[in-house]
Amino acid sequence: MPPYRVHSVWILACVLGLSMLSGCNAFRVFFPSSHHDEAAPELPTGLERPAILVFSKTNGFRHHEAIDAGLPVFEETARKRGWGYFATENGAVHNTEQLARFDVVIWFQSSGNVLDDFQREALRDWIESGGSFFGIHGTGGDPEYDWEWQPETLVGARFIGHPMNPQFQEATLEIEDGAHPIMRHLGENWTRTDEWYSFDASPRASGARILATVDESTYSPRIKMFFMDRDLAMGDDHPVIWTHCVGRGRSLYSALGHLADAYAEPMHRTFLEESIAWLIEVRSEACDRSQ
C-alpha cells in the first residue's frame, strides 16, 4: 500500500477510535462544525413573562445524554413556576427583537462556535443592558474559542481540562456563600458525582462572587489517558459555581451537570430552579458585585 494511503488509513482509524469513546463526540472536538443559523425561529405568540430561553446548540462536543435529560426538567420547572418557556438549538434566536421577550437566557451545554457576529453582538448588548445569563457545564468547557468574549467575560474563566481515568468521580463541594438565595438549601457541603472541570485561574481574581468550590482532596484532578498524565489541580481555590456582573447584567455559571443522572438529583434540580428564580428576581436591578 502506498505510504500516503497508510497515513490516511492511520488518521482515519485514530479519528474513528476517538469517536467511539463518546458516541462520535470526539470527532466534533477535533472537527467542530461552523454552521450558523440565519432564519430566526418562531416564538410562541402567548409567551408569558417572566420568560426563559434555553439554548442547547452544539457545534462542538455534544452532551447529548445531559441535554435529553435536562430539557424536560427546565420545561417542568417553568410550568410549575408559571414562567414562559422556549427551548431551541437555533442560534438566530439571538437577535434584538426576540431576546427582548426573555428575562433569562440559559446556555445549556452549548459548545463550539454557535453564533455569527450579529448574533454575538445582540446577546452581548442584551446582557450588558441588564439581561440575566445562566451557563451550564459544557457552555464553559470548550478547549478553545472563536469568540474570546465568551470565556474571558461571559463565563469568566477558561477551561483547561477535566479528569480522565476515572472521568467521573465523587467529590465534595464546599458551599462558600451559603447565604446566597440559590445556595441556602445546600448546607455547608454537597457530595456528588460529576466530571470536574478545571480552569486556568479562579474567576475570584476578576471580581466574581464565588458560590461553591470543589475540594480537590476528595477526588483526583488528573488526566491519565494513553500517553498523557497531567495534573489539573487548582489548589485551595477551585470554584465550580460563581456569578459576576457583565455591564448592567448578570452571568451565573455552574460547571456541574455532565451526567444525565444529575437532572434526577433532587438537590441539583432545586439548585437549577433557585438559580433561574434568582436571575429573574434581580433582572430589573442593575448588577451589583455584592449581589
C-alpha positions in Angstrom: 0.0 0.0 0.0 1.4 3.5 -0.9 2.7 5.5 2.1 0.1 8.2 1.7 -2.6 5.7 1.9 -1.1 4.1 5.0 -1.0 7.6 6.6 -4.6 8.3 5.6 -5.8 5.0 7.0 -3.9 5.6 10.3 -5.5 9.0 10.7 -9.0 7.6 9.9 -8.5 4.8 12.4 -7.5 7.3 15.1 -10.5 9.5 14.5 -12.9 6.6 14.5 -11.3 5.2 17.6 -11.6 8.5 19.4 -15.1 8.9 18.2 -16.1 5.6 19.6 -15.0 6.7 23.0 -18.0 9.0 23.3 -20.6 8.3 20.7 -18.8 10.1 17.9 -18.5 13.2 20.1 -14.7 13.1 19.9 -15.0 13.8 16.1 -16.7 17.1 16.9 -14.0 18.1 19.3 -11.3 17.8 16.6 -13.5 18.8 13.7 -16.1 21.2 15.1 -19.0 22.4 12.9 -19.1 26.1 11.8 -22.8 26.1 11.0 -24.7 29.3 11.8 -28.5 29.6 11.6 -29.8 32.5 9.5 -33.6 32.4 9.9 -34.9 33.0 13.5 -37.3 30.5 15.0 -40.9 31.4 15.5 -41.6 32.2 19.2 -45.0 31.3 20.9 -47.4 34.2 20.5 -48.6 34.0 24.1 -45.2 33.7 25.7 -45.8 34.6 29.4 -43.4 36.8 31.4 -41.1 36.3 33.1 -39.8 34.0 30.3 -36.7 31.8 30.0 -34.9 30.8 26.8 -33.0 27.5 26.9 -30.4 27.3 24.1 -28.6 23.9 23.6 -26.9 24.1 20.2 -23.6 22.2 19.9 -21.1 22.8 17.2 -18.5 21.0 19.3 -18.8 18.2 21.8 -22.4 17.3 22.5 -23.5 16.3 26.0 -26.5 14.5 24.4 -27.5 12.5 27.4 -27.5 15.5 29.7 -29.4 17.6 27.1 -32.0 14.9 26.7 -32.4 14.6 30.4 -32.2 18.3 31.3 -34.6 19.9 28.8 -37.7 18.3 30.3 -36.6 19.5 33.8 -36.4 23.1 32.6 -39.8 22.8 30.9 -41.4 21.2 34.0 -39.8 23.9 36.3 -41.1 26.7 34.1 -44.6 25.2 34.0 -44.6 24.8 37.8 -43.4 28.4 38.4 -45.7 29.9 35.7 -42.7 31.1 33.6 -42.8 31.4 29.9 -40.5 28.8 28.3 -38.9 28.3 24.9 -36.1 25.9 24.0 -34.2 25.9 20.7 -31.0 25.0 19.0 -31.4 27.8 16.5 -28.7 30.4 17.1 -30.6 33.0 15.2 -32.9 33.5 18.2 -30.1 35.7 19.4 -31.5 38.9 17.8 -32.6 42.1 19.5 -36.3 41.7 19.0 -36.6 38.1 20.2 -34.1 38.4 23.1 -36.2 41.3 24.4 -39.0 38.8 25.1 -36.9 36.9 27.7 -35.8 37.5 31.2 -33.2 34.7 31.4 -31.1 33.1 28.7 -29.8 29.7 29.6 -27.0 28.2 27.5 -27.4 24.6 28.4 -24.4 22.6 27.3 -23.9 24.8 24.3 -20.5 24.2 22.7 -18.4 25.4 19.8 -18.8 28.4 17.6 -22.6 28.7 17.6 -23.3 32.4 16.8 -22.4 34.6 13.9 -21.1 38.2 14.5 -24.5 39.8 14.5 -25.9 37.2 17.0 -23.0 37.6 19.3 -23.5 41.4 19.3 -27.2 41.0 20.1 -26.5 38.7 23.0 -23.8 40.9 24.4 -25.9 44.0 24.1 -28.8 42.2 25.8 -26.7 41.1 28.8 -24.8 44.4 29.2 -28.2 46.2 29.2 -29.4 44.2 32.2 -30.1 40.6 30.9 -29.6 37.5 33.1 -27.4 34.7 31.6 -27.0 31.2 33.0 -24.3 29.0 31.6 -24.2 25.3 32.5 -21.3 22.8 32.3 -20.3 22.4 28.6 -21.0 26.1 27.9 -17.7 26.8 29.7 -15.9 23.6 28.6 -14.6 24.2 25.1 -10.9 23.5 24.6 -10.7 26.7 22.5 -13.0 29.6 21.5 -13.6 31.6 18.4 -15.3 34.3 20.5 -12.9 35.3 23.2 -15.5 37.3 25.0 -17.3 34.1 25.9 -14.6 32.6 28.2 -13.0 35.9 29.3 -16.1 37.8 30.2 -19.4 35.9 29.8 -18.3 32.7 31.6 -15.4 34.4 33.4 -12.8 31.6 33.3 -11.0 29.5 30.7 -11.5 25.7 30.8 -8.2 23.7 30.7 -9.5 20.1 31.1 -11.2 17.5 33.3 -10.0 14.2 34.8 -9.8 11.0 32.8 -9.3 7.5 34.2 -11.6 8.0 36.0 -13.6 10.7 34.3 -16.5 10.8 36.7 -15.7 10.9 40.4 -17.5 11.6 43.7 -16.2 14.8 45.2 -17.3 17.3 47.9 -18.4 20.8 47.1 -17.8 23.4 49.8 -20.6 25.9 49.8 -18.7 29.2 50.2 -21.7 31.5 50.1 -24.5 29.7 51.9 -26.5 32.9 52.4 -26.9 33.4 48.7 -30.6 32.8 47.6 -29.6 30.0 45.2 -27.3 28.2 47.7 -29.1 28.4 51.1 -30.8 25.0 50.6 -27.5 23.1 50.2 -26.0 23.2 53.6 -22.2 23.6 54.2 -21.1 20.7 51.9 -22.5 18.8 49.0 -21.1 15.5 47.9 -21.9 14.3 44.4 -20.5 12.6 41.3 -19.6 14.6 38.2 -17.0 15.4 35.6 -15.0 18.1 37.4 -13.8 21.0 35.3 -10.5 22.8 36.0 -9.9 26.4 34.8 -6.7 28.4 34.1 -7.4 30.7 37.0 -10.0 31.4 39.6 -12.6 34.0 38.5 -12.4 35.4 42.0 -9.4 37.4 40.9 -11.5 39.3 38.4 -14.3 40.1 40.9 -16.6 37.1 40.6 -18.7 36.2 43.6 -17.8 32.5 44.3 -20.7 30.4 45.5 -19.1 27.0 45.7 -15.7 25.4 45.3 -14.7 21.7 44.9 -12.4 20.1 47.5 -9.6 18.7 45.4 -8.6 16.4 48.3 -11.8 14.4 47.7 -11.1 13.4 44.1 -8.1 13.1 41.7 -7.8 16.1 39.4 -5.6 14.4 36.8 -5.8 13.3 33.2 -4.4 9.8 32.8 -5.1 8.7 29.3 -2.9 7.0 26.6 0.5 8.7 26.9 -0.9 11.7 28.8 -0.6 12.3 32.6 -1.4 15.9 33.5 -2.2 17.5 36.8 -5.2 19.8 36.7 -5.2 20.9 40.3 -6.1 24.5 41.0 -5.3 24.2 44.7 -7.4 25.5 47.6 -9.4 27.9 45.3 -11.2 25.7 42.7 -14.5 27.4 42.0 -17.3 25.5 40.2 -20.3 27.9 40.7 -20.0 31.7 40.5 -21.7 34.8 39.4 -20.5 38.2 38.2 -21.6 41.4 36.5 -21.4 41.9 32.8 -22.3 45.5 32.3 -25.7 46.1 34.0 -26.5 42.4 33.6 -25.5 39.2 35.4 -23.8 36.0 34.4 -24.1 32.8 36.5 -22.0 29.8 35.7 -22.2 26.3 37.0 -19.7 23.6 36.0 -22.0 20.9 37.3 -24.2 18.7 35.2 -22.4 16.4 32.8 -24.2 13.2 33.6 -27.9 12.6 32.8 -28.4 11.4 36.4 -27.7 15.0 37.6 -31.1 16.0 36.3 -32.8 13.5 38.5 -30.9 14.6 41.6 -33.3 16.5 43.9 -30.6 18.9 45.2 -29.3 19.7 41.7 -32.8 20.2 40.4 -33.5 22.6 43.3 -30.3 24.4 42.6 -31.2 24.9 38.9 -34.7 26.1 39.9 -33.5 28.5 42.5 -30.8 29.8 40.2 -33.3 30.7 37.5 -35.7 32.2 40.1 -32.9 34.4 41.4 -31.9 35.6 38.0 -35.5 36.5 37.2 -35.9 38.3 40.5 -32.9 40.5 40.1 -33.4 41.1 36.3 -34.8 44.6 36.8 -31.9 45.7 39.0 -28.5 46.9 37.7 -25.9 44.4 38.7 -24.0 44.9 41.9 -20.9 42.9 42.6 -22.1 42.3 46.2 -25.3 40.5 45.0 
